[in-house]
Amino acid sequence: MRLPCAWLLALVSSASTPSPPSTPPSPPSTPPSSWRRVELHVHLDGALATETLLVIAQRRNLSLPLAGGGGHRVPRSAAEIADLLAATTPAWRRFDVVNDIVGGDAAAVRFAAEAFADRQRASEVRYTEVRYDPVRLQSSAYAPGDALTGDAVVAAVAAGLRARTDVVVHQILCAMRGSTAAACADVAALAARAAGRARGGVVGLDLAGDELRYDNAAYVSCFVDAGALGLRRTAHVGEGFGNLSSESSDMYSALATMGVDRVGHGYAAGQNGTLNATLVGLLRSRGVHLETCPNAALREEALQPGVFRSIAAFREAGLDIGLNTDDPATYFGNCSLASVEDIARDQLGFTDADITAAYDRACAAAFGECPPRS
């Protein structure tokens, strides 16, 4: 999720920046090859724990605008980071706080990526594709003198993701709605330069951001050209924030013109449990996977009734769907794949076999090499 309505939602060493943990976590109790969970839609800047952000802020000596009239100083606890995020409005600005704590420093970016890999490992997710805006991580408002190139950001993320060798995590780079077509092309070119199926590599391109204010029109050529570069593509479309006509049009454009291989959310295809025959026909004929996020959809129900039930309609129709957390950090969705499974089971009628099938379909739709489940 990347909309203003989202209220729910190389290593460079330095004395002032974090270095990766010297002691890796203990081996998992069961072999990762036996884990069924596969996650294709999760945002790096929506998944970092406040404890991770505290370590980075302290080691970078970042002076943050603390909540409650605390002035500017280096935070002393994860609770102060949590208070700062809670006080940041509108809620989508919390992404700026996270990116400003992490951005502009290669070691900080690597540390954040490694912490994310640890999170997926602890959640028993055997394969993940994590997405983020590489432009946003190149700088920090809290450390104006720090800067990275896009290539350096991608290299730092890759180094962090590769630090945990028993889980597979790849990168998807996000072009952002509201930016120019040229900026989208730059992100696509970066993704093409960094593309690789080795663990931690870039495996795709995403379009994220404010779908209500910025439709697909400016980014169609960028995505068509990205396909010619050999990039796999996904896009946030049809998320369900109020204008179903425009969202359905955007989803049609993404499928029929932009040539996306997967769709992020896509609830416009099943609003109120009624399937849109045209969109469903395209999803079926092109074999496009839907990256559904039940926890986020449940919260979006207040903005657009019927969004949540679309996931049940997709399951009942036998569409190719997966289960994802989107922005799982406590200051956004506050969820895990375990809680997402509970929502799917308790409120959407999924059986355990349905949940396993969703993960298996996600593995088949992966842009990288998803290891088979033993």
TAHUJO-V340387 format. One record per residue. PSI is psi in whole degrees, -180 to 180 (* if undefined). D_LAST is the distance of its C-alpha to the last C-alpha in whole Angstrom. Layout:
PSI&D_LAST + PSI&D_LAST
This chain:
136&32 + 48&35 + 154&38 + -22&42 + -1&41 + 60&38 + -25&39 + -49&36 + *&34 + 1&34 + 128&34 + 118&38 + 145&39 + 146&42 + -25&43 + 4&43 + 154&39 + 146&36 + 157&34 + 153&30 + 137&30 + -24&30 + 114&28 + 158&24 + 158&23 + 156&21 + 146&18 + 154&15 + -25&15 + 151&11 + 135&9 + -29&9 + -17&6 + -10&5 + 136&8 + -19&9 + 134&12 + 129&14 + 125&17 + -10&20 + 92&23 + 137&24 + 132&27 + -46&28 + 0&31 + 12&30 + 0&28 + 133&30 + 151&31 + -29&34 + -39&34 + -44&32 + -36&35 + -47&38 + -45&37 + -47&37 + -40&40 + -43&42 + -24&41 + -7&42 + 46&45 + 129&45 + 113&48 + 152&46 + 88&49 + 150&48 + 164&48 + 29&51 + 24&54 + -1&52 + -164&53 + 124&51 + 171&50 + 129&47 + 150&44 + -11&44 + 160&41 + -29&38 + -35&41 + -37&43 + -44&40 + -41&39 + -40&43 + -45&43 + -42&41 + -31&42 + -7&45 + 118&44 + 152&45 + 163&44 + -29&41 + -18&39 + -14&42 + -29&39 + -36&37 + -43&40 + -48&40 + -48&37 + -32&37 + -28&41 + -39&39 + -36&36 + 155&38 + -3&40 + 120&39 + -41&36 + -37&35 + -42&35 + -44&33 + -45&30 + -44&30 + -43&30 + -40&27 + -39&25 + -38&26 + -45&24 + -39&21 + -39&21 + -46&22 + -38&18 + -46&17 + -28&19 + 3&18 + 52&14 + 113&14 + -23&11 + 135&13 + 146&17 + 113&20 + 137&23 + 154&27 + 164&30 + 109&34 + -22&34 + -43&38 + -31&38 + 4&37 + -15&39 + 173&42 + 129&43 + -22&46 + -15&46 + 73&46 + -23&48 + -10&49 + 138&45 + 148&43 + 157&40 + 164&40 + -40&37 + -38&36 + -37&36 + -50&34 + -41&31 + -40&31 + -42&31 + -45&28 + -43&26 + -42&27 + -42&26 + -31&23 + -10&22 + -23&23 + 105&20 + -7&17 + 1&14 + 155&14 + 121&15 + 126&18 + 171&21 + 144&24 + 130&26 + 136&30 + 123&32 + 145&35 + 132&38 + 142&40 + -19&43 + 174&43 + 165&45 + -37&43 + -38&44 + -39&42 + -44&39 + -36&40 + -42&40 + -39&36 + -41&35 + -39&36 + -44&35 + -40&31 + -40&32 + -37&33 + -1&30 + 137&28 + 145&25 + 0&21 + 153&21 + 129&19 + -6&22 + 170&24 + 128&26 + 0&24 + 177&26 + 141&29 + 155&30 + 119&33 + 172&34 + -162&37 + 95&40 + -26&39 + -39&43 + -23&45 + 107&43 + -171&42 + -17&40 + -44&43 + -13&44 + 2&40 + -52&40 + -39&41 + -45&39 + -35&36 + -46&37 + -36&38 + -38&34 + -38&33 + -25&35 + -4&34 + 10&30 + 137&29 + 149&27 + 142&28 + 165&28 + 141&31 + 110&32 + 154&34 + 35&35 + -23&34 + 50&37 + 20&39 + -43&42 + 88&44 + -33&41 + -50&44 + -36&43 + -39&39 + -39&39 + -42&41 + -39&39 + -40&35 + -44&37 + -44&38 + -40&35 + -45&33 + -27&36 + -46&38 + -22&36 + 31&33 + 148&30 + -26&26 + 163&25 + 130&28 + 115&28 + -89&29 + 23&31 + -17&32 + -19&35 + -7&34 + 37&34 + 133&36 + 22&37 + 2&35 + 120&37 + 139&35 + 111&37 + -39&37 + -48&37 + -42&35 + -38&32 + -42&33 + -42&33 + -44&29 + -48&28 + -32&30 + -3&29 + 41&25 + 132&25 + 138&23 + 121&24 + 82&24 + 151&25 + 85&26 + -39&27 + -45&28 + -42&30 + -37&31 + -41&32 + -33&35 + -14&36 + -31&37 + -25&40 + -35&41 + 91&40 + 138&40 + -14&37 + -48&35 + -44&32 + -18&32 + -32&32 + -39&28 + -40&28 + -39&30 + -44&27 + -46&25 + -31&27 + -4&28 + 26&24 + 162&25 + 100&22 + 154&21 + 176&19 + 132&20 + 163&21 + -25&24 + -90&26 + 85&29 + -7&27 + 157&30 + -29&32 + 5&35 + -103&33 + -23&31 + 59&30 + 174&27 + 170&23 + -30&20 + -44&20 + -32&24 + -41&23 + -39&21 + -43&24 + -46&26 + -40&24 + -47&24 + -29&27 + -15&29 + 2&28 + 15&27 + 138&23 + 170&21 + -34&17 + -37&16 + -41&18 + -46&17 + -41&13 + -37&15 + -43&16 + -39&14 + -38&12 + -37&15 + -42&16 + -43&13 + -27&15 + 1&18 + 146&17 + -27&20 + -166&18 + 102&15 + 121&12 + 139&9 + 152&6 + 132&4 + *&0
